[in-house]
Each structure stands twice: as structure tokens, then as C-alpha cells.
Amino acid sequence: AVSPSTKDPFELGAPSYAVDLGLSGGEFRSDLQPHIQAYYSDLFHGDRIGLWLAGAYEERDLISERVENNRNWLLVDDDLLSDPAGQAELVDLRYPRRVRYLRQTGESQKYNLAGKLQIRPTNRLSAYLHGLYTDETREALRSRLQVLFSEGRVTAGVPDATGEILQQADIAGTFAEHASFYRRLDIQTMGLSASACGH
């Protein structure tokens, strides 16, 4: 993520500024994404007061895909078996209740503003005031395809090497569910802090 890193105006000198523009892309980005960073720093009142201001902006795609199963697996019982008498060796084997395929596509726009006021009344004492503001908007379409194995009947399967998990199973009558929903998040963060040091 693009964010301005804090600078010390007394180390940068007076005046000091920089601008960084760029484009970035990758396998999981639909097109090139712009970003910009800039800062300005200066000293005042006989170099006793320093001010540093910075800002950053970026756009990026929100693309992700993953497959997951539920953490709390179930135990095979007679109700899950199509032939309980002939499949007794499968009873009490563990299996996932459901499997999900999740996909997200969207984009994010993020602004960062930061400032630092540094006061040096003497050569041995410095006081600092730091401020930060961040505004981010995320918009995404999320899709979910879910298959519930617990709604079906096991017609075939074998225990794994540990003898604890059902594998290579054929399950008839499973229930598949698809859902899509749009989500927008507006995230704002603000911070202000002060400090002093002497040497």
C-alpha cells in the first residue's frame, strides 16, 4: 500500500519537496493502477520551527479467489449412508459438512495525509506534533458457491491412510447454493500525537 513515511524537517533542511508518480500492474490486476506520493518540508523562525506535510493516493484492484471447508467436521453416521449395513466401515469417519468457492472482484481508492510540526526552542530540546488522516473506499462484488455434503447420501468411499477421514467419496443428493452480494466500505482513520525529547 502507498503511504507517506514520516520525515524529520530538521534533517531535510529548508525547503525540501518531492513527488513520486507511478503505475503498477500484476497478475491479479485488471489494468494498470496509478499511485502518487508527495511531500513538502520547510523551516521557519530562524530554523526553530519545522513543518513537514505529505500526501499519498492509490487505486488498486481487489481480486481474490479461494476454496475453503468448515473447520468443525462431522462424523459419518447411518443417516448419511445409502447402505448402512454394507458401509459399516465408514461410520464415524470425519468429513467436511460443506465446501465453498469464494471470489471477490472490486477496487479500492485510498488517500493518506500526514503532517509533522517540530519545534526546537533550544539546541537541546525538541517538541513534536504528529497528525495522520486516512480515507479509503472499497467496493467489491463477492460471489459464493457452496456445496453441502451433509444433505446428501454417501454411495461410495474409503477411509484415508489414518483410518479417520472419509476420502474418494461419491455423495448423491448434495445441495448446491450460489449467492452474490455487493459491498461498499468507507474507512476513515485519524490520529494526533505529541512528544518531546531533550539531549
DOLUM-516980 format. One line per 3 residues: their letters; for each residue y, x, z of N, C-alpha, C. Coordinates in Angstrom, 3 decimals. Layout:
# residues N
A = Y/X/Z/Y/X/Z/Y/X/Z | ... .
END
This chain:
# residues 199
AVS = -1.182/0.833/0.000/0.000/0.000/0.000/1.236/0.871/0.000 | 2.291/0.355/-0.621/3.546/1.094/-0.671/4.372/0.736/0.546 | 4.825/1.742/1.287/5.678/1.502/2.444/6.528/2.740/2.670 .
PST = 7.771/2.575/3.102/8.636/3.729/3.325/8.240/4.477/4.587 | 8.060/5.780/4.479/7.754/6.602/5.645/9.059/7.060/6.281 | 9.117/7.041/7.615/10.352/7.318/8.334/10.783/8.765/8.169 .
KDP = 12.069/8.948/7.888/12.662/10.279/7.748/13.694/10.497/8.861 | 13.977/11.756/9.127/14.994/12.120/10.112/16.264/12.495/9.357 | 17.359/11.719/9.513/18.572/12.018/8.744/19.146/13.401/9.027 .
FEL = 18.958/13.934/10.254/19.485/15.265/10.547/18.691/16.364/9.848 | 17.435/16.089/9.551/16.642/17.051/8.793/16.921/16.963/7.297 | 17.263/15.761/6.811/17.535/15.587/5.389/18.900/16.127/4.993 .
GAP = 19.851/16.130/5.908/21.193/16.575/5.585/22.018/15.446/4.993 | 23.223/15.751/4.543/24.136/14.719/4.048/24.725/15.110/2.703 | 24.783/14.152/1.772/23.933/12.956/1.744/22.589/13.286/1.083 .
SYA = 21.640/12.372/1.215/20.323/12.578/0.617/19.789/11.234/0.142 | 19.152/11.222/-1.016/18.595/9.978/-1.532/17.478/10.296/-2.530 | 16.622/9.310/-2.754/15.523/9.470/-3.708/15.038/8.100/-4.142 .
VDL = 14.553/8.032/-5.376/13.980/6.807/-5.929/12.672/7.165/-6.620 | 11.651/6.370/-6.369/10.343/6.584/-6.983/9.887/5.287/-7.638 | 9.686/5.318/-8.958/9.210/4.168/-9.706/7.850/4.497/-10.293 .
GLS = 6.979/3.499/-10.358/5.666/3.787/-10.912/4.897/2.542/-11.289 | 3.812/2.778/-12.026/2.865/1.739/-12.394/1.481/2.233/-12.030 | 0.660/1.352/-11.541/-0.702/1.735/-11.180/-1.671/0.691/-11.701 .
GGE = -2.877/1.132/-12.004/-3.910/0.237/-12.510/-5.263/0.693/-12.015 | -6.293/-0.064/-12.323/-7.629/0.288/-11.885/-8.633/-0.735/-12.349 | -9.875/-0.511/-11.987/-10.971/-1.365/-12.427/-10.801/-2.807/-11.961 .
FRS = -10.260/-2.993/-10.748/-10.135/-4.329/-10.184/-8.713/-4.860/-10.288 | -7.958/-4.402/-11.289/-6.615/-4.912/-11.524/-6.541/-5.451/-12.939 | -5.951/-6.636/-13.088/-5.901/-7.274/-14.391/-4.905/-6.608/-15.324 .
DLQ = -3.872/-5.981/-14.774/-2.895/-5.283/-15.598/-2.207/-4.229/-14.730 | -1.243/-3.523/-15.297/-0.516/-2.507/-14.556/0.384/-3.168/-13.513 | 0.398/-2.588/-12.316/1.162/-3.153/-11.209/2.344/-2.233/-10.890 .
PHI = 3.573/-2.797/-10.809/4.747/-1.960/-10.532/4.941/-1.708/-9.040 | 5.552/-0.573/-8.736/5.978/-0.311/-7.367/7.242/0.547/-7.403 | 8.051/0.425/-6.366/9.288/1.188/-6.261/9.526/1.542/-4.800 .
QAY = 9.988/2.752/-4.578/10.393/3.209/-3.252/11.734/3.929/-3.377 | 12.591/3.737/-2.408/13.897/4.396/-2.432/14.407/4.579/-1.007 | 15.209/5.627/-0.813/15.855/5.804/0.486/17.222/6.455/0.294 .
YSD = 18.074/6.248/1.287/19.393/6.881/1.329/19.644/7.341/2.750 | 20.177/8.538/2.899/20.445/9.102/4.223/21.786/9.832/4.198 | 22.523/9.721/5.314/23.814/10.409/5.383/24.171/10.664/6.846 .
LFH = 25.138/11.565/7.060/25.632/11.911/8.391/27.111/11.562/8.496 | 27.545/11.177/9.705/28.923/10.737/9.922/29.473/11.345/11.213 | 30.780/11.210/11.374/31.469/11.624/12.599/31.087/13.045/13.017 .
GDR = 31.384/13.949/12.115/31.122/15.358/12.422/29.645/15.656/12.597 | 28.824/14.983/11.820/27.363/15.174/11.862/26.770/14.822/13.225 | 27.408/13.905/13.927/26.860/13.445/15.207/26.065/12.149/15.075 .
IGL = 26.268/11.441/13.976/25.550/10.188/13.727/24.840/10.284/12.387 | 23.573/9.966/12.388/22.794/9.982/11.160/22.228/8.605/10.863 | 22.249/8.233/9.589/21.727/6.931/9.179/20.773/7.116/8.018 .
WLA = 19.579/6.511/8.150/18.570/6.544/7.073/18.129/5.116/6.777 | 18.192/4.719/5.511/17.776/3.397/5.079/16.771/3.538/3.944 | 15.726/2.706/3.939/14.700/2.803/2.913/14.157/1.432/2.573 .
GAY = 13.657/1.318/1.363/13.039/0.076/0.930/11.896/0.357/-0.025 | 10.962/-0.562/-0.097/9.822/-0.433/-0.998/9.400/-1.809/-1.472 | 8.884/-1.859/-2.677/8.389/-3.105/-3.251/7.149/-2.798/-4.077 .
EER = 6.162/-3.685/-4.016/4.968/-3.505/-4.836/4.353/-4.855/-5.185 | 3.689/-4.879/-6.302/2.862/-6.007/-6.709/1.435/-5.488/-6.890 | 0.467/-6.281/-6.473/-0.922/-5.877/-6.676/-1.814/-7.090/-6.801 .
DLI = -2.907/-6.904/-7.543/-3.890/-7.956/-7.700/-4.777/-8.042/-6.469 | -5.199/-9.247/-6.152/-6.155/-9.473/-5.068/-7.457/-9.957/-5.706 | -8.343/-9.046/-6.019/-9.602/-9.367/-6.683/-10.750/-8.804/-5.862 .
SER = -11.683/-9.653/-5.514/-12.846/-9.181/-4.751/-14.038/-10.076/-5.043 | -15.212/-9.501/-4.939/-16.469/-10.222/-5.101/-17.460/-9.694/-4.074 | -18.246/-10.583/-3.504/-19.279/-10.131/-2.572/-20.341/-11.212/-2.393 .
VEN = -21.513/-10.758/-1.992/-22.619/-11.655/-1.669/-22.953/-11.449/-0.199 | -23.142/-12.533/0.533/-23.433/-12.421/1.958/-24.452/-13.477/2.373 | -25.170/-13.188/3.448/-26.031/-14.197/4.066/-25.617/-14.352/5.521 .
NRN = -26.053/-15.445/6.125/-25.634/-15.695/7.505/-26.312/-14.726/8.467 | -25.635/-14.408/9.537/-26.157/-13.429/10.492/-27.334/-13.973/11.296 | -27.267/-15.235/11.672/-28.319/-15.824/12.505/-29.425/-16.390/11.620 .
WLL = -30.441/-15.575/11.386/-31.542/-16.007/10.542/-32.421/-17.008/11.292 | -33.159/-17.815/10.517/-34.048/-18.817/11.080/-35.494/-18.342/11.016 | -36.358/-19.059/11.724/-37.791/-18.784/11.690/-38.486/-19.864/10.863 .
VDD = -39.396/-19.416/10.015/-40.171/-20.355/9.211/-41.022/-21.229/10.140 | -40.963/-22.562/9.922/-41.825/-23.473/10.673/-42.573/-24.373/9.688 | -43.398/-25.252/10.202/-44.215/-26.109/9.346/-43.365/-26.996/8.434 .
DLL = -42.182/-27.394/8.909/-41.338/-28.280/8.109/-40.813/-27.600/6.843 | -40.762/-26.275/6.842/-40.260/-25.548/5.674/-41.366/-25.264/4.660 | -42.603/-25.366/5.058/-43.731/-25.000/4.204/-44.228/-26.200/3.406 .
SDP = -44.535/-25.951/2.138/-45.092/-27.022/1.314/-46.556/-27.282/1.644 | -47.245/-26.265/2.163/-48.662/-26.390/2.528/-48.874/-25.671/3.857 | -48.509/-26.315/4.977/-48.597/-25.643/6.278/-49.981/-25.094/6.593 .
AGQ = -51.024/-25.801/6.238/-52.380/-25.340/6.554/-52.735/-24.083/5.774 | -52.292/-24.008/4.508/-52.630/-22.852/3.682/-51.622/-21.718/3.759 | -50.533/-21.919/4.481/-49.491/-20.893/4.573/-49.224/-20.508/6.033 .
AEL = -50.217/-20.563/6.844/-50.046/-20.299/8.275/-49.508/-18.897/8.543 | -49.809/-17.948/7.649/-49.351/-16.568/7.877/-47.837/-16.419/7.729 | -47.171/-17.442/7.193/-45.719/-17.374/7.006/-44.947/-17.947/8.190 .
VDL = -45.603/-18.638/9.086/-44.937/-19.239/10.243/-44.333/-18.149/11.123 | -43.125/-18.393/11.583/-42.373/-17.504/12.472/-41.820/-16.261/11.774 | -41.925/-16.176/10.446/-41.220/-15.115/9.732/-39.734/-15.478/9.653 .
RYP = -38.879/-14.478/9.658/-37.438/-14.702/9.622/-36.962/-14.833/8.172 | -35.965/-15.701/7.954/-35.383/-15.859/6.616/-33.925/-16.310/6.764 | -33.066/-15.993/5.787/-31.664/-16.430/5.871/-31.537/-17.912/5.562 .
RRV = -30.756/-18.609/6.357/-30.555/-20.047/6.137/-29.855/-20.313/4.813 | -28.909/-19.404/4.447/-28.186/-19.587/3.202/-27.702/-18.252/2.662 | -27.379/-18.219/1.380/-26.781/-17.069/0.716/-25.532/-17.543/-0.006 .
RYL = -24.464/-16.743/0.077/-23.197/-17.113/-0.548/-22.741/-16.032/-1.537 | -22.159/-16.486/-2.635/-21.430/-15.610/-3.552/-19.962/-15.989/-3.449 | -19.120/-15.022/-3.104/-17.693/-15.269/-2.895/-16.878/-14.463/-3.901 .
RQT = -15.885/-15.104/-4.485/-14.999/-14.427/-5.429/-13.562/-14.842/-5.147 | -12.661/-13.874/-5.194/-11.241/-14.135/-4.981/-10.430/-13.495/-6.094 | -9.483/-14.243/-6.654/-8.538/-13.716/-7.638/-7.147/-14.178/-7.243 .
GES = -6.193/-13.290/-7.314/-4.835/-13.646/-6.942/-3.923/-12.446/-7.031 | -2.766/-12.546/-6.380/-1.802/-11.460/-6.409/-0.982/-11.447/-5.130 | -0.389/-10.294/-4.887/0.432/-10.097/-3.694/1.744/-9.438/-4.087 .
QKY = 2.828/-9.874/-3.455/4.136/-9.241/-3.586/4.609/-8.855/-2.193 | 5.016/-7.599/-2.044/5.349/-7.096/-0.712/6.649/-6.298/-0.745 | 7.514/-6.595/0.236/8.769/-5.869/0.424/8.739/-5.190/1.795 .
NLA = 9.233/-3.972/1.844/9.411/-3.270/3.113/10.843/-2.768/3.200 | 11.489/-2.995/4.316/12.808/-2.443/4.593/12.745/-1.716/5.931 | 13.299/-0.521/5.989/13.259/0.266/7.223/14.591/0.982/7.404 .
GKL = 14.943/1.191/8.651/16.181/1.890/8.951/16.066/2.726/10.215 | 16.870/3.760/10.276/16.865/4.621/11.453/18.295/5.099/11.713 | 18.774/4.819/12.913/20.090/5.284/13.356/19.870/6.344/14.421 .
QIR = 20.402/7.518/14.184/20.206/8.637/15.098/21.581/9.129/15.579 | 21.736/9.171/16.898/22.998/9.610/17.487/22.742/10.883/18.286 | 23.563/11.895/18.052/23.415/13.176/18.742/24.750/13.508/19.422 .
PTN = 24.964/12.972/20.642/26.239/13.232/21.327/26.427/14.703/21.681 | 25.315/15.403/21.966/25.364/16.841/22.222/24.236/17.488/21.440 | 24.258/18.802/21.376/23.205/19.516/20.656/21.859/19.436/21.358 .
RLS = 21.833/18.972/22.600/20.597/18.933/23.373/20.094/17.513/23.644 | 20.799/16.503/23.121/20.417/15.120/23.386/20.501/14.307/22.099 | 19.456/13.515/21.842/19.416/12.640/20.672/18.904/11.269/21.081 .
AYL = 19.486/10.243/20.506/19.037/8.871/20.724/18.714/8.251/19.365 | 17.693/7.395/19.331/17.210/6.822/18.078/17.120/5.304/18.189 | 17.402/4.622/17.083/17.184/3.190/16.955/16.440/2.968/15.634 .
HGL = 15.237/2.394/15.733/14.393/2.188/14.563/14.264/0.698/14.274 | 14.316/0.329/13.002/14.119/-1.068/12.611/13.196/-1.163/11.412 | 12.392/-2.223/11.362/11.455/-2.426/10.257/11.330/-3.910/9.964 .
YTD = 11.338/-4.260/8.671/11.134/-5.644/8.248/10.197/-5.648/7.045 | 9.186/-6.490/7.087/8.216/-6.600/6.003/8.039/-8.062/5.625 | 8.031/-8.333/4.340/7.821/-9.688/3.828/6.764/-9.609/2.720 .
ETR = 5.675/-10.332/2.899/4.595/-10.303/1.914/4.148/-11.729/1.594 | 3.952/-11.996/0.307/3.427/-13.284/-0.157/2.105/-13.037/-0.871 | 1.063/-13.730/-0.425/-0.251/-13.620/-1.049/-0.659/-14.994/-1.579 .
EAL = -1.026/-15.031/-2.843/-1.531/-16.240/-3.469/-2.884/-15.930/-4.087 | -3.882/-16.750/-3.781/-5.231/-16.449/-4.264/-6.033/-17.726/-4.459 | -6.914/-17.694/-5.448/-7.897/-18.752/-5.671/-9.247/-18.214/-5.226 .
RSR = -9.858/-18.900/-4.292/-11.148/-18.475/-3.754/-12.242/-19.443/-4.197 | -13.344/-18.878/-4.672/-14.487/-19.676/-5.107/-15.713/-19.272/-4.297 | -16.530/-20.272/-3.987/-17.735/-20.009/-3.197/-18.907/-20.796/-3.779 .
LQV = -19.992/-20.101/-4.049/-21.240/-20.723/-4.459/-22.268/-20.440/-3.370 | -22.791/-21.485/-2.782/-23.683/-21.351/-1.632/-25.018/-22.037/-1.911 | -26.102/-21.342/-1.570/-27.437/-21.909/-1.700/-28.048/-21.987/-0.308 .
LFS = -28.461/-23.197/0.086/-29.074/-23.416/1.395/-30.592/-23.417/1.239 | -31.235/-22.360/1.730/-32.689/-22.290/1.670/-33.344/-23.224/2.687 | -32.639/-23.491/3.783/-33.221/-24.305/4.851/-33.433/-25.758/4.423 .
EGR = -32.841/-26.159/3.273/-33.010/-27.521/2.781/-34.222/-27.667/1.860 | -34.888/-26.546/1.526/-35.989/-26.593/0.579/-37.361/-26.487/1.232 | -38.353/-26.216/0.393/-39.728/-26.036/0.855/-40.290/-24.765/0.224 .
VTA = -40.913/-23.933/1.052/-41.491/-22.686/0.575/-42.812/-22.990/-0.128 | -42.873/-22.666/-1.426/-44.115/-22.864/-2.179/-44.916/-21.577/-2.287 | -44.234/-20.413/-2.089/-44.936/-19.133/-2.134/-44.082/-18.101/-1.414 .
GVP = -44.722/-17.063/-0.891/-44.008/-15.995/-0.204/-44.974/-15.113/0.540 | -44.507/-13.923/0.899/-45.341/-12.972/1.632/-44.497/-12.325/2.721 | -45.122/-11.818/3.787/-44.377/-11.060/4.802/-43.971/-9.695/4.239 .
DAT = -42.864/-9.140/4.761/-42.488/-7.794/4.352/-43.343/-6.775/5.092 | -43.025/-5.481/4.905/-43.847/-4.420/5.491/-43.862/-4.463/7.014 | -42.793/-4.993/7.619/-42.740/-5.064/9.092/-43.498/-6.276/9.629 .
GEI = -43.834/-7.213/8.734/-44.503/-8.432/9.177/-43.577/-9.393/9.885 | -42.242/-9.222/9.716/-41.285/-10.065/10.423/-40.402/-10.900/9.505 | -40.274/-10.523/8.222/-39.314/-11.163/7.322/-40.044/-11.727/6.107 .
LQQ = -39.655/-12.927/5.704/-40.195/-13.564/4.513/-39.560/-12.935/3.274 | -40.385/-12.549/2.306/-39.861/-11.963/1.083/-40.621/-12.511/-0.122 | -40.067/-12.240/-1.314/-40.663/-12.686/-2.573/-41.019/-14.178/-2.498 .
ADI = -40.111/-14.941/-1.950/-40.394/-16.356/-1.710/-39.916/-17.219/-2.868 | -40.697/-18.253/-3.180/-40.278/-19.329/-4.072/-39.988/-20.534/-3.191 | -38.738/-21.021/-3.276/-38.336/-22.148/-2.433/-37.850/-23.265/-3.335 .
AGT = -38.547/-24.363/-3.313/-38.195/-25.512/-4.144/-37.296/-26.462/-3.360 | -36.425/-27.155/-4.106/-35.576/-28.163/-3.480/-34.429/-27.602/-2.678 | -33.997/-26.381/-2.995/-32.839/-25.824/-2.294/-31.577/-26.584/-2.684 .
FAE = -30.577/-26.523/-1.821/-29.325/-27.245/-2.035/-28.239/-26.240/-2.393 | -27.611/-26.434/-3.561/-26.529/-25.557/-4.008/-25.196/-26.284/-3.882 | -24.187/-25.543/-3.426/-22.860/-26.129/-3.200/-21.799/-25.188/-3.747 .
HAS = -20.846/-25.727/-4.494/-19.744/-24.928/-5.032/-18.421/-25.501/-4.536 | -17.517/-24.614/-4.163/-16.193/-25.035/-3.689/-15.157/-24.013/-4.115 | -13.982/-24.489/-4.469/-12.852/-23.626/-4.811/-11.622/-24.134/-4.078 .
FYR = -10.793/-23.225/-3.623/-9.560/-23.643/-2.965/-8.488/-22.583/-3.145 | -7.261/-23.055/-3.177/-6.082/-22.201/-3.343/-5.476/-21.920/-1.976 | -5.062/-20.676/-1.798/-4.480/-20.301/-0.507/-3.229/-19.455/-0.735 .
RLD = -2.183/-19.802/0.003/-0.937/-19.023/-0.035/-0.576/-18.620/1.387 | -0.276/-17.347/1.548/0.146/-16.828/2.840/1.501/-16.162/2.701 | 2.421/-16.505/3.603/3.711/-15.832/3.711/3.726/-15.088/5.040 .
IQT = 3.731/-13.781/4.960/3.617/-12.944/6.158/4.911/-12.152/6.342 | 5.517/-12.319/7.503/6.740/-11.587/7.830/6.551/-10.862/9.156 | 6.944/-9.612/9.182/6.895/-8.836/10.419/8.229/-8.130/10.615 .
MGL = 8.645/-8.055/11.874/9.903/-7.398/12.223/9.694/-6.549/13.468 | 10.367/-5.449/13.528/10.247/-4.600/14.692/11.544/-3.827/14.927 | 11.842/-3.590/16.205/13.039/-2.837/16.596/12.694/-2.047/17.837 .
SAS = 12.997/-0.772/17.827/12.687/0.065/18.983/13.790/1.113/19.156 | 13.890/1.614/20.379/14.875/2.640/20.705/14.222/3.724/21.522 | 14.724/4.942/21.392/14.190/6.068/22.150/15.270/7.140/22.288 .
ACG = 15.034/8.046/23.197/15.949/9.166/23.418/15.156/10.385/23.839 | 15.656/11.543/23.501/14.988/12.783/23.891/16.027/13.881/24.082 | 15.677/14.823/24.915/16.549/15.963/25.142/15.744/17.249/25.159 .
H = 16.403/18.351/24.959/15.710/19.639/24.967/16.683/20.724/25.431 .
END
